[in-house]
């Protein structure tokens, strides 16, 4: 009985680690280097304007959308 429970818990833990969902900014035709540069520019401008922490994520999304990116689930 203990072995069955232990095996079940082990399998559940392993499957949880293997199936982590990840989201990222995606733009057709954009290289990873270009995405990092655009993301850095947006983050810099947000910090430069001393934006409140609660607004930073939304502003980052709007900035990246303005550059043609979409925040999507990636495999």
N, C-alpha and C positions, 0 to 999 in steps of 0.2 A: 504494500500500500504506500509506504513512504517513498519507495523508488518511483512509483507511478506519479505521485504528486511532484516529486523533485524533478523528474523528467519533463513533466508538463510545464512547470515553472521555468525550467531552463530553456525549453523550446520557445516559450512566450517571450522571454527576455531577449533571446537571439533574434527572433523575428521582429521585435520592436526596434532593435538597433539597425537592422538591415533595411527597414522600410521608412526611414525618416523622410519627411516631406520637406522640400527645399523650394524657396521662391527666389527669383532673381529678376533683374531688369533685362528685357529682351528687346532687341531692335534688329529687324531684318537687314542684313548686309553690314552690320557693325561688328568690328573686331572686339575682342576682349580688352585690348589696349585702349580703344576708343571709348568703350563703356566705362572703364576705370577713370579715364580722363574726364569724361562728362560727369560722372558721379562725384569725383573730387571737386570739380568746379561748383557743382550744386551745393555740396557740403560746405565748401569754403564761403560761398555767398551767404548761406544760412548763418554760419558762425560770425561772419563779418557784420551782419545786421543785428547781432545779439538777440536772436529770436528766442522766445521762451521755449523750454524743452517740450512742453505739451504740443506745440505747433510744428516742431521740427520735422517729424515724420511726414505729415501732410504736405508741408512745403517741399520736402525732398521728392515726394511722389509727383507733385505738380511740376517741379523743375524738370524732372526726368521725362515726364509726359510731354512737356514743351519741346524737348529735344528728340521726341519720336519714340521713346521707350515705353514699354508696358511691363507692369509688375506681374509676372506669371509664374505658375508652378513649373519647375524644370525637373526632368527625370535624371 
